[in-house]
Each structure stands twice: as structure tokens, then as C-alpha cells.
């Protein structure tokens, strides 16, 4: 800033003033000593001049010390540190004029006109750079639900988007004993060629290069969140995709509707009984069920059921065994609606194929390059084959009224 003196210039001025004050004190002291040797009494004026010279010398010595401390705090890089209110007061013109008048009493003041704020800009009253900030380590993430559906299904790979497979619609087993000379029994199997194709699940986020540079965890956090988003959509498609447009044809739309087979006693059925009955169609199709899929609310209702003595029937409050019912694992997912269930032979009745594994790609889109932006994309391509629709049963978990 033009006209503003550097600490080095101020130091030189203070040093010259201090030398002058020291010389004046020395001269007064020599004069007083000479009068004392001559037996002359010291006049009041000489005493006053001595006191005044000593005060000014001590004052200048204090200012030189303060300036030296100020230069030390500045680090010697030639840049002036921001002045405190005390430093501004000592160097103000009002104080200097008052000090130059050799005062023995009175006061000097300085008006502070700037509003003190937490701003970090280089302006009067800005103290933001002096304030501490508390930053907690890490990032607070949104909760992630446990995915289970894909883990239940057999998994394979394909090399092209088009997929054809044979779906068994029914099997009539007439195998029997054969007598010599008679016609052997004939069985029947109904097969259908199903054609489908892989579907793409994708989404992206845009982020600045500065943000990626400033926050070390941000890239991995975005990658994980994008991949998790793919998993959520994939689970919904595997269960409920309607096959329209780019949707997969999921398991539930092809599953057999729940019905109580003839011969099963229906009196006093509970939701636990419903899941046992749901295992029958898969067993009758010679593909024993391998699991139940329930909403967490429904599974909690089952675990909380008690007998007449108040003991839990299924749930073990202090147990650590995996959830199971009727010898089958129970998987919980919010993707399943409350009050609904899916039971089936997941491993033998269906298979999910990967054409593209879940992947993360980073690139520029449109004017991203000139705006220092990056586009982060996550996508996958999968296909679903349902070999035996009758191996799956879907329906309401609560027994029908009057059941």
C-alpha cells in the first residue's frame, strides 16, 4: 500500500529517536553532575528536563521492543501481519501526537469504525482467519440396506446381449412298471423357448475437480454410493420388473399365485403356517424351496409371536443363529412390500447373467473440461432367466379371512 512504512523503516526511525533521547539524557546527567561537584543546587527546571527525557527514552525503548516482536511474528517474509487493536492504537497519529507532547497526564484515544466480522477477506474488521474450525473426521453416510435377492439366485455370465433359454412349463410323470409285450407308459414335458436380452442399469454424478482434490474420501464415497444405487435398482428389477421397455421380467410377475392345496387343513392358520404351505408347490414341482423373502416388518411380527405362557415361538432374543423358518433361511429386504412374501427354489429355478459387471467410469461431458468438472458414471448389464415359474410362490402372508 503506497505511503505505508515497512517495519524496517519504522525500526530505523525508532532507533534514531532512541539515540537522540539517550544523548539528551546523557547531556542532562553530565550537567547535573557538574553542578553537584561545584556545590550548586539543581534547579527545578533541570530536574523536570531530566524526568521528561527519561520518560521519553523509556517509552521509545518499549516501542522498539514491541516493533521487534511484531516483526518476529510476521516471519520476516516482508509481509505485514494484521495489526491488533493495541498495535493500531500505538501507531495511530493521535497517540504519536500525544506522546510527542511529553505528557505527564491526560489521555489519547482512537475510534474503531470497522464492524468486527468472521469474514476472511482482506478488509477492516475481518477476523475470520483467526477463528478455529472443528471438522469431524470421515463422512457421515446414509444407511445402506442389506441386499439378499441376488445372493439367493444362481449366477452366470453371457457374452452377447441376446439370451435364449428353455423354460419348462410342466412335466407329467407316468413312469411305471412294465409287463412284457405291453406298451410302455408315456410321460410328457412341456417346453417353451424364451428369448430375452440384457438390460442396462445406470446413473451418474457430476463433481468438480477441486472437490475431489480437497476431500480425499469423496471419490471413493461417490463410487460406493453409485454402485450401491445399482444394487438397489437391480434388486427391485429381479423381484418386480414387468418386462416392459428396458425393464427385466422379474420373478414375482412370473411366480405362481399362493393357494392352499386341497387336503390341507385350513382351520386356525397363522402367518407361520402360510409360509409352510407356500413351500408345497415348489416341492411338488420337484424343486424344493430354498428360502423365504419377507419384509423386515413381517419377519419381526413372526419373531414376536408368543405361546400361551408368553414365550417366544420363533424368536430368540439372546440367540445368534441366522433367521430361518421351516428349515429354510429367511431373508429380509424392504424391497418386498409389507404383507407380501416370495418363497421358492431360487438356485435351481432362476439364474441371473452378467454381461457387464458393475463398473465405474470417469470422463468429460459437453463442456466439463473447461469447467473443471468430471462426470462419474456407474452401470451394469444383466439378464434374468426363470427356468421354472412354478418353483416360486408369491402372495399375501396373512391367512384369508375365515381361514
Residue pairs with C-beta under 8 A, 6 or more apart in sequence:
5 13
6 78
6 80
7 67
7 70
7 71
7 74
7 80
10 67
10 91
11 64
11 67
11 68
11 71
14 60
14 63
14 64
14 67
15 64
17 60
18 57
18 60
18 61
18 64
21 53
21 56
21 57
21 60
22 57
24 53
24 57
25 50
25 53
25 54
25 57
28 46
28 49
28 50
28 53
29 50
31 46
32 42
32 46
32 50
35 41
35 42
35 46
36 42
52 102
55 102
55 104
56 102
59 99
63 90
66 87
66 90
70 81
70 87
73 81
74 80
74 81
82 129
83 91
85 112
88 110
89 95
89 110
92 108
92 110
94 108
94 109
94 110
95 108
95 110
97 108
98 106
98 107
98 108
99 108
113 124
114 123
114 124
114 125
115 125
116 125
116 127
117 125
117 126
117 127
117 128
118 126
118 127
118 128
118 131
119 125
119 126
119 127
119 128
120 126
120 128
120 129
121 128
138 217
139 217
139 218
139 221
141 221
141 225
142 225
144 228
145 232
145 333
145 334
146 332
146 333
147 231
147 232
147 235
147 333
148 293
148 331
148 332
148 333
149 235
149 238
149 239
149 293
149 331
149 333
149 335
150 231
150 234
150 235
150 238
150 352
152 290
152 291
152 293
152 331
152 346
152 347
153 238
153 346
153 347
153 350
153 351
153 352
154 346
154 347
154 348
154 350
154 351
154 352
155 351
155 352
155 353
155 354
156 351
156 352
156 353
156 354
157 353
157 354
157 355
158 198
158 353
158 354
158 355
158 383
159 355
160 355
161 197
161 198
161 355
161 381
161 383
162 195
162 197
163 195
163 196
163 197
163 198
163 353
163 383
163 385
164 193
164 194
164 195
164 196
165 193
165 194
165 196
165 385
165 387
166 191
166 192
166 193
166 194
166 387
167 191
167 192
167 193
167 194
167 386
167 387
167 388
167 389
168 189
168 190
168 191
168 387
168 388
169 190
169 191
169 192
169 389
170 188
170 189
170 190
170 390
171 187
171 188
171 189
171 190
171 285
171 286
172 187
172 188
172 189
173 187
174 185
174 186
174 187
174 188
175 185
175 187
176 185
178 184
178 185
194 385
196 249
196 383
196 384
196 385
197 383
198 353
198 355
198 356
198 381
198 382
198 383
199 237
199 246
199 247
199 248
199 381
199 382
199 383
200 246
200 356
200 379
200 380
200 381
201 230
201 233
201 234
201 237
201 379
201 380
201 381
201 382
202 230
202 377
202 378
202 379
202 380
203 226
203 229
203 230
203 377
203 378
203 379
204 226
204 375
204 376
204 377
204 378
205 222
205 226
205 375
205 376
206 365
206 368
206 373
206 374
206 375
206 376
207 218
207 222
207 373
207 374
207 376
208 372
208 373
208 374
209 372
209 373
209 374
210 372
211 218
212 218
212 219
212 374
219 376
222 376
223 360
223 376
223 378
226 360
226 376
226 377
226 378
227 358
227 360
227 378
229 378
230 358
230 378
230 379
230 380
231 358
232 335
234 380
234 382
235 333
235 335
236 335
237 247
237 248
237 250
237 384
238 248
238 250
238 251
238 352
238 384
239 250
239 251
239 252
239 293
239 335
239 336
239 342
240 250
240 252
240 253
240 335
241 247
241 248
241 249
241 250
241 253
241 384
242 249
242 250
242 253
243 249
243 250
243 253
248 382
248 383
248 384
249 384
249 386
250 384
251 342
251 344
251 350
251 384
251 386
251 392
251 394
252 342
252 392
252 394
254 386
254 389
254 392
255 342
255 344
255 389
255 392
255 393
255 394
256 281
256 389
256 390
256 392
256 393
256 394
257 393
257 394
257 395
258 274
258 277
258 278
258 341
258 393
258 394
258 395
258 396
259 395
260 266
260 277
260 403
261 277
261 280
261 281
261 284
264 277
264 280
266 399
266 403
267 403
269 277
269 399
269 403
270 305
270 399
271 298
271 301
271 302
271 397
271 398
271 399
272 302
272 305
272 313
272 314
272 325
273 399
274 341
274 395
274 396
274 397
274 398
274 399
275 292
275 325
275 326
275 341
275 343
275 397
276 326
278 289
278 292
278 341
278 343
278 393
278 395
279 288
279 289
279 326
279 328
279 343
279 393
281 390
281 391
281 393
282 288
282 289
282 343
282 344
282 345
282 349
282 390
282 391
282 392
282 393
283 289
285 345
285 388
285 390
285 391
287 345
287 348
287 349
287 388
287 391
288 345
289 328
289 343
289 344
289 345
289 391
290 328
290 329
290 344
290 345
290 346
290 347
290 348
291 328
291 329
291 330
291 331
291 343
291 344
291 346
292 325
292 328
292 329
292 330
292 331
292 341
292 342
292 343
293 331
293 333
293 336
293 341
293 342
293 343
294 302
294 330
294 331
294 332
294 336
294 341
294 397
295 332
295 333
295 334
295 336
295 337
295 338
295 339
295 340
296 332
296 333
296 334
297 338
298 338
298 339
298 341
298 397
299 323
299 330
299 332
302 314
302 315
302 325
303 312
303 314
303 315
303 323
304 312
304 315
305 312
305 313
305 314
305 315
306 312
306 313
307 313
314 325
322 329
323 329
323 330
323 331
323 332
324 330
328 343
336 342
339 396
339 397
339 398
340 394
340 395
340 396
340 397
341 394
341 395
341 396
341 397
342 392
342 393
342 394
343 392
343 393
343 394
344 350
344 391
344 392
344 393
345 388
345 391
345 392
348 387
348 388
348 391
349 386
349 387
349 388
349 389
349 391
349 392
350 384
350 385
350 386
350 387
350 391
350 392
351 384
351 385
351 387
352 382
352 383
352 384
352 385
353 382
353 383
353 384
353 385
354 380
354 381
354 382
355 381
355 382
355 383
356 379
356 380
356 381
356 382
357 380
358 378
358 379
358 380
359 378
359 379
359 380
360 376
360 377
360 378
361 376
361 377
361 378
361 379
362 374
362 375
362 376
362 377
363 374
363 375
363 377
364 373
364 374
364 375
365 375
368 374
368 375
386 392
